[in-house]
Each structure stands twice: as structure tokens, then as C-alpha cells.
Amino acid sequence: MLRGYGWTPYFVEGHEPEPMHQAMAAALDTAVEKIKEIRQNARVRGNIARPRWPMIVLNSPKGWTGPKVVDGLQIEGTFRSHQVPLSDPASHPEHLKLLEDWLKSYRPQELFDAQGRLKAELAELAPKGERRMGANPHANGGILLRDLRMPDFRDYAAAVPAPGVRGIGDTHVLGPFLRDVAKLNSEQRNFRVFGPDETLSNGLEALFKVTNRQWDAATVANDEFLAPAGRVMEMLSEHQCEGWLEGYLLTGRHGLFNCYEAFIHIVDSMFNQHAKWLKVTSGLPWRRKIASLNYLLASHVWRQDHNGFTHQDPGFIDHVVNKKAGVVRVYLPPDANCLLSVMDHCLRSRHYVNVVVAGKHPAPQWLTMDAAVKHCAEGIGIWQWASNDQGVRPDVVMACCGDVPTLETLAAVSIMRERLPDLKIRVVNVVDLMKLQPQTEHPHGLSDTDFDELFTKDKPVIFAFHAYPWLIHRLTYRRANHDNIHVRGYKEEGTITTPFDMTVLNDLDRFHLVMDTIDRVPRTGEKGIYLKQQLKDKLIEHKQYIDKNGEDLPEIRNWQWGASRQ
Amino acid sequence: MLRGYGWTPYFVEGHEPEPMHQAMAAALDTAVEKIKEIRQNARVRGNIARPRWPMIVLNSPKGWTGPKVVDGLQIEGTFRSHQVPLSDPASHPEHLKLLEDWLKSYRPQELFDAQGRLKAELAELAPKGERRMGANPHANGGILLRDLRMPDFRDYAAAVPAPGVRGIGDTHVLGPFLRDVAKLNSEQRNFRVFGPDETLSNGLEALFKVTNRQWDAATVANDEFLAPAGRVMEMLSEHQCEGWLEGYLLTGRHGLFNCYEAFIHIVDSMFNQHAKWLKVTSGLPWRRKIASLNYLLASHVWRQDHNGFTHQDPGFIDHVVNKKAGVVRVYLPPDANCLLSVMDHCLRSRHYVNVVVAGKHPAPQWLTMDAAVKHCAEGIGIWQWASNDQGVRPDVVMACCGDVPTLETLAAVSIMRERLPDLKIRVVNVVDLMKLQPQTEHPHGLSDTDFDELFTKDKPVIFAFHAYPWLIHRLTYRRANHDNIHVRGYKEEGTITTPFDMTVLNDLDRFHLVMDTIDRVPRTGEKGIYLKQQLKDKLIEHKQYIDKNGEDLPEIRNWQWGASRQ
């Protein structure tokens, strides 16, 4: 089986310590020889065919050299030597004796002097400096970490002459930026992009202008972007991608994992361990900080039109925010310029897990690069150009977080500003999800004063959220206005349908958001009640139209911010 | 590699449809022959050595018989045939032509009559009844599902002469019940227990009195409980256990997956797909319900004393409750009799995912079997024997959910009843976590009236919770008294330490719970302030003691409910 996987295994097998030490040393010598040969072969003779790397299989007794027999049962070499072979020596004198014999078998009198110090001649046997295993700089990768050479992300901006212009898909704008990060760091060879065969389908095709997928297996006609050296690592295994990236970061390099949002749950447990490692090591003074573990979750819940229900799960961020606040960050940029700004920030950061959720489909763009930089630096803010409560108290706060919820919120706002022009509306957009938490809970958290200024202390907040709606409640339950926050998000309703219908199925669509507002703002009065009836009718029209045409209503597909007011 | 895994592979390779059909038919015949031979060998000749099962490897072009070349690029046999090989035929006449040619290559005129109906002579080629692939009863397992023969779980009760007696470890009490479920159903062969090598370490050793681990590989001296046929399936792969169990349930059988709580996250993504399948199929009238997917999460966050931080993650239930309420259930029985009652219920249930969190370490027992049955049927309730607010309004509600939080809550109550005897305390225990949600959100949810009666509308609630504390807020944020609910739970603080210190690190211990109460109930007055100071001192004493002795203070280890009042 191991040969089938492409290794050349060397077996070290036995149970007598002395010959086993010799056998192991010989196997290591052979393996190192083989590795040198392979390198020589590639570097000098240019033979880059996939080599059979050596591997060593050590087959020794479990619990080797520990207690042999305890209470009449064989321990050494059996499952019973797992964990603690001798129970409670304090109350079992015969166990205490076995423990003593065992420890004395290491002959401490030969290793330590009368003061209990390791004998100098033995201490000298250890290698010096970085040749010590515990001082290998690859085991404290922050020592080796060099800053990425970064292009100016502003140079990749999408042109936004007015809010609402159609974009090409946010990750497609990010692609050229990542391409140039790869290019600028090709010499220092310390940046890689990992993913489960989705670099193209997540919209990052620009990377292949300057690099390839690293691939040393056979190629066939029509293969594309495969080469023995490349900065993109692909395998349809989220586990493999996560493992590769963690190892790459831990040894002092930088990287990004792009993945379908739903399937990143595959590595929940691996993320857990990395986050725990970050938390613990950030308290160890000798540990240097490493580059952050960056996730780009493109291909998200709202645009799984042809994949359907199986591909819809925005819950990775719920999982992430359970980990220690000091090491986790979650960003939901509403458009391409915000995505650029956020990604620039994440790639420069240290010792965090950054989760970035972004879309790949053509979608409206809201902010110029200047505005995006400010918005992302603040992490949350009022979009004044979309609001009409300047100088007065708002009747309602329309909050949004995520690209699709932002689109639906702005579409809802445009309906209300046209149909209920007296209504004073404030639009708040959230990029940095952790802003919602109290300062006591997360270092990014807004102060209560700042939060109350944005969301008011007593007005209804209609919050359109990218993921499961209760996450917003979990983050905001301590805020003064929490009882007025009404959240719409993904509630596990989905199928293969149109993009807009996905929002309708989960009550996140513009019409539901308007109806929610009418329900919560009594002063919309009779006008509101009539509008609500019309929107209900519109939802039925929507269902009938998509059943017949297989695509969304033209007024949905072609809706543009501000169009009706020009 | 495939041979290394133990298979005998048969290769069907080529690109010409006609010979490939023949080759596939021949390979299938051979494989079926081999399977029959292996069975014969085992059943008639008694040769139960591990066989080399046949497997078929089909190596055919990707996109086979689809469009060969589109826009000058090779499609058939390349990565480009993935998903949609022809884009938008409506606006590309040349793509429309290719699509037409492709579809016509199936010669529909030979398959359908003038009315577009499948020709009768072709329809007759299909097998009849259950021999049709789509009507195979194993693909609609509910058809094959037979009720488990269940022993009376009351017969396995732990004796609880008074609340607080020491138990042997709750899962150790469950073991004999599961043993007899296995025994009673050995003839119908429709019950299995799955786990990643943890059946023993999760306290279910009783199973091996009547059955074994199913194992057809080699055995060595000192192996235990391995046999060619057994109802326990073990492999140190949570993925494998989950996959086995899902397949077992989907084909009409019953089972239980026992796992360390932290590592069940390994199957988050697999759970997702099963929960989605349950949700969708529960709406399909022809789909029969299958047995529930039962998780027993023993070895939980609070008792990872020697494993430490890596083994602490109670977040699987956060993940589970994101799925549709109709199919998920979460139980945290506080003692062994409750665990028996809950498990009996879960094993009888249909088409749910049931998560049961239980301890395996010796721990106090609270309820007699009669009381446990009532408590679990209600799912939540006031423990009158621990409360002293009978006939008056409580000053504080001490709520608890999970075995360790229940212990700490009752210890806190005992301190307060002794030291602050005027304080009116109500103790509420939660077994069925979904009771906390509104009725509109989960079918188990309490009505607001019932919730308000238990938790009051205006009194402080000190809630000691097994898992991440914010989950309680996420479940209760719509309740009238939500702002008064103060939750303690696991907040990602842990290391290798004593059991009690784990609760101290997370402010869930009895002393913190008392101090939380004093902070929130002003009428504890000067007495409260002095008590708080003493408890702070006690916490320092605790730290000093465990640093020196490596175990908890005697007054913690030996604490017993009611002892001080007798």
C-alpha cells in the first residue's frame, strides 16, 4: 500500500533496543542518502519526474521498555500500555515497586551527578544552536517570517463612478491583486494559495498569469497550469489544503486558503486545534508570531443556484467565533474594493485566523476605493449616501452584512424612499463582524456609546445578515437596543433555484425587508399597509415568473440603485 | 495501492462505448462470482479469514460521448467537460447546434413513440418491483426498519436513596442497558454501536459481555473482544464511524455513535449533509422514516483533566442547532437515571439527529428513576428538593444544564442556603436544551407562559451551562426575562489541571456562581459582601492547594449535597 502511494518504505522492526538503535540509524542514513540523490538528480541533472521519496516505518512494541506484566496481565507490547500502565502507585505498593524498577532501568545514576544535574560530558553530546531539535527555527517559524512584499491594493480598485454600478464579481477583482502578491514574492518564495480544485471556480484565475499549480505527477494533453513548481496548491481535499497551509505558516511563510463556504466545515476540527495553538502560543514569550491563517470563503450560501441545498451552510463563522476572541477575525466585505482592502489587511496581519466571505458573481459595487478604505478601517459605518435621516432621528435602521444582504437592503431602501418618502432611514453596513460584540468580549468590539450612536437606543433595526440570523443576536444581546434588532438570514431553506428566490425562501429579500419595516414602524400607517399588500402580491408574481421562466423577474435582475430617482 | 488496501481490482478501461459495455458486463459478472465464492467459502466451508473483495475501477473519458470540441477547444476527455460543457445556447447558435447534435446522438426517435412516450418494448426491459434500482428497499431503508426490542430502562436504574449520592459514572450505568439492547436484537441483527476506539474509554465496557468488535483482520496475543462478527464497530476515524452509521441507518437499521465531545467536530460536514437529507426527505411522502442518528458525547469538556486544552470543545451542539429545528434534538442529562431515560427515548425515535452529552466519571446522582422519568419527559423543571422558594417569589433562579454545571450549581445553592438562609432560591434543571427556544422556533420549545413561570419575568437567573455560554443567549433572547439571564459556561480556558480547577478557569465553579448571585441580588446585603470576600479567599486557597498537591481541596472532592444540614 505504501509503495502504491509512491513511497519507498524502509522498515525498522524488532524489540531489542540495541539492534533497533543500529537499525534506525542505518535507515536514517539510507533515507538521507536517498533524499540527497533525488535532489541532486533534480537540481544538477534536471530530472524533475516525480521521485519515490523514502519513508521509514518503525514497528516497535507499544509501551516498549515499560512495565512488562502488571497484576498478571501482559502490558508491554499490548493495548494495555496505552496512557497510564500503572494505576495509583500511592496505594498499590506492588505498582510502586514496578514504577521504581522501570524508572531505575534508565540508570539515572549514570546520567546525573550527585546534585541531580545532567553530567557535563553527556550534555555536550547534544548538538549546538539551531541544530538542536527544540531550537530548529522551522519549529518556531516566526523567526523565519519575512514580511510579504505587497503591491498597493488601491491600484486594483474597481471603478465606482456611482453606487450601484455593476461589477464583474468581487473575487475576480481580487485575483489580480493576489497575482501580484504571488509575483512580488516569487523570489522570497513565501506565499502560496491553497484550495480544493477551486482556484478557478472561486474567481482567482488571474493567479495563473504568473504561476501554476504545483504538480509533479503525470500530465496529459489539455492539462492547464500544471508545473513542477507553482505557488498554487490544489487537491480536492479540504483536509489536505488545511494541513499544507498550517505547516506552511508554522514554518514561517504566508498563505491563503480559498474554499466553498459550505465545505470549509470539513476542517472545523483542524481549525479548532490551530486556533487553540495560536491562543496558547501568543502567551509564550519565546514564540515568535506567525502569519495569520486566512480563509477566503467564496462561492457562498446565497449563490449556489445550480448546486442547491447541499452547498448551503454559512455556519463556519459561528464555529470560528466560539474560539478565543484574541485570535479570530471575521470580515464580510460588501463589494470588491472592500474585499481588496480587507485582504490587504489580512495578509499583513499576524497570529490570527481571518475569515473573509466574498462573492464571485457579478454584483453591484457600492464604494469608491477611498470610501472603501475608510469603511473597512472603521469596520462598520453609516452609509450616508443611502440614508435620508441626516439631521433628524431615524425611524428605522437598515443594517446589512455581506454582499447579498447589502444588495437586498439597498433595494429595500430604494423601494421605501420612493414609496414611503417621509420615512427616515439610516443604512448601516458591517464589514468587520466583531465590531458588533462588546469591547469586553472582543478587541474589535464597539464601545456601547459608539454602538448606540449607530443603531440608536430605541429604534427598530432591520438587520439583513449573510449567515444564520441568531449569530447577530449572540453578538449583540448585551446592547441597549438589542430587543429592537430584527435579523433576517439563512434559516436552512434552499434548493436549486434562482439567486433572488434563495433570498425569498429565507425572508431576506428586499420585499420582506420592507414588510418587516412596515410591521415595526407604525408611522408608515395606511400607506405602509397598502405597500405591504402590493409586495405580497409581488412575491407571488415572482414565484409564478421563475416557475415559468427559470430566471428572476427583469425588475429584479436589472434593478439598480438610484435608477428610479434619476 | 488498491491491492495494498486489500481489494482485488478489476479494471474497465477504454473509450469505445460498445466494447466498454461488454467489458463492464464481464467485470460485473466476475465480481458477483467472486462475492458468491467468498460467501460460500465463509458460510459453507467456514473460512472466515479476511477475503480480498473484488472492486471495479472504471476508467472512461470525462464528458464521454458529450460534445467533443467547442470553440476550438477539446472538451470530451478533459477537465473542460466538468459541469456545463456548452454555455448559453440561446445566444450562441453554434453551441445550440452542438447541443442538438449531442442530444440527437441518443437517437430519441428509436426510444420514444410519436406521442413522446417511452416505447413499450423498451419499458419492458426494466426489471420489475424491488429489482428496480430506484425501488430497492435498501435505498428507502424505512421500509425495512423494524422496531428495536427494548429492555425496560428502569431496570438499570442507579439507586438514589437521597440526592447527592456518589455514582459510578453515568455512562457506566448506561452500558448494561446498551448491552441488553444489543443482546435482545442480536437475532434481528439491526443494532450496532460505533466509535473511534473509545467504547471502553467512554464507559460502555458492559457491551463486551454479550458482543465483540467486528474484526476480520489478524489478531495477536492479548487482543480482546475482537471477532469476525460483533455489534461494536471501532476504528480510530470519526469519519469512518459516521459513514458506517449513516449507511447502516439509511438501510433500515439502528445505531449509536459514541465519541469524545471535542472530536465529533471532525464529522461536522458529514452531519450537515445527513441533517439536510433528513429535512428534505421528511417532506417526501414516499420516503419512510429511518431511525435517528444518535450521538453519545461522553468524555466531555469538563473532564479532560489529563488531556487538556486540545480535548476541550463543547461546540458541536452549536453546530447542530443551526440545522432545521424539525430534525435536531440535544439532551444533557444531569445524572445516570436521566441518561437512561433519554437514551431510551432516542433509540425509539425516528428521523432525528439526537445529541446526548454525558459524563463517564464518578459523579453525584440526583434523581430516583421515577423522578428522572418525569424530569426527562418534561425536559426542564424546578428541582423542588433543592429549592427553598416554595410559596414565595424567588430572589434568584439558579439554572443548570449538564452534569458538571448541575453539580456546581447545587454546591453553590448549598453554600447560599447555609450562609444566606433568607435568600429564596429556585433551582431549575434543563435536560432537553431545545425547551429554551420559543415554540415558534422549535417543536420542543416552551410556551412563553411556561418559560416565564420557571424563570420568572424579572428575577436574576444564574445559568450554569455545559457548553459555550452564548448558546443560551441565542436560544433565549426572545424571552421576557432574557436581560436578567447571566450565563457561565466554557469560554475557551483550559489546560491540564484538576476537575474543579477547570470550572474555576471558566468562572463556572460554585464560588463564582455564589458571587454572581451576590452581585445580582442586592438584598444579600452586608452578609453577601462578606461571603463574597471569603469565597475570593477560598479561590486563592484552591489555587495554592492544587499547585502543591495536584488534586482538589478535600472540601471540594468530598462535598456532598445536604451533608452540612444533617
HADDOCK unambig.tbl for C-alpha pairs under 7 A between the chains (distance, minus, plus):
assign (segid A and resid 1 and name CA) (segid B and resid 1 and name CA) 4.55 0.50 0.50
assign (segid A and resid 1 and name CA) (segid B and resid 3 and name CA) 6.99 0.50 0.50
assign (segid A and resid 1 and name CA) (segid B and resid 4 and name CA) 3.71 0.50 0.50
assign (segid A and resid 1 and name CA) (segid B and resid 5 and name CA) 6.03 0.50 0.50
assign (segid A and resid 3 and name CA) (segid B and resid 1 and name CA) 7.00 0.50 0.50
assign (segid A and resid 4 and name CA) (segid B and resid 1 and name CA) 3.72 0.50 0.50
assign (segid A and resid 5 and name CA) (segid B and resid 1 and name CA) 6.02 0.50 0.50
assign (segid A and resid 78 and name CA) (segid B and resid 222 and name CA) 6.45 0.50 0.50
assign (segid A and resid 222 and name CA) (segid B and resid 78 and name CA) 6.43 0.50 0.50
assign (segid A and resid 263 and name CA) (segid B and resid 269 and name CA) 6.83 0.50 0.50
assign (segid A and resid 265 and name CA) (segid B and resid 268 and name CA) 6.13 0.50 0.50
assign (segid A and resid 265 and name CA) (segid B and resid 269 and name CA) 5.23 0.50 0.50
assign (segid A and resid 266 and name CA) (segid B and resid 268 and name CA) 6.63 0.50 0.50
assign (segid A and resid 266 and name CA) (segid B and resid 269 and name CA) 5.14 0.50 0.50
assign (segid A and resid 268 and name CA) (segid B and resid 265 and name CA) 6.13 0.50 0.50
assign (segid A and resid 268 and name CA) (segid B and resid 266 and name CA) 6.62 0.50 0.50
assign (segid A and resid 269 and name CA) (segid B and resid 263 and name CA) 6.82 0.50 0.50
assign (segid A and resid 269 and name CA) (segid B and resid 265 and name CA) 5.21 0.50 0.50
assign (segid A and resid 269 and name CA) (segid B and resid 266 and name CA) 5.13 0.50 0.50
assign (segid A and resid 273 and name CA) (segid B and resid 310 and name CA) 6.42 0.50 0.50
assign (segid A and resid 310 and name CA) (segid B and resid 273 and name CA) 6.43 0.50 0.50
assign (segid A and resid 323 and name CA) (segid B and resid 492 and name CA) 6.46 0.50 0.50
assign (segid A and resid 324 and name CA) (segid B and resid 492 and name CA) 6.13 0.50 0.50
assign (segid A and resid 470 and name CA) (segid B and resid 474 and name CA) 5.97 0.50 0.50
assign (segid A and resid 473 and name CA) (segid B and resid 474 and name CA) 6.23 0.50 0.50
assign (segid A and resid 474 and name CA) (segid B and resid 470 and name CA) 5.95 0.50 0.50
assign (segid A and resid 474 and name CA) (segid B and resid 473 and name CA) 6.22 0.50 0.50
assign (segid A and resid 474 and name CA) (segid B and resid 474 and name CA) 5.20 0.50 0.50
assign (segid A and resid 492 and name CA) (segid B and resid 323 and name CA) 6.45 0.50 0.50
assign (segid A and resid 492 and name CA) (segid B and resid 324 and name CA) 6.12 0.50 0.50
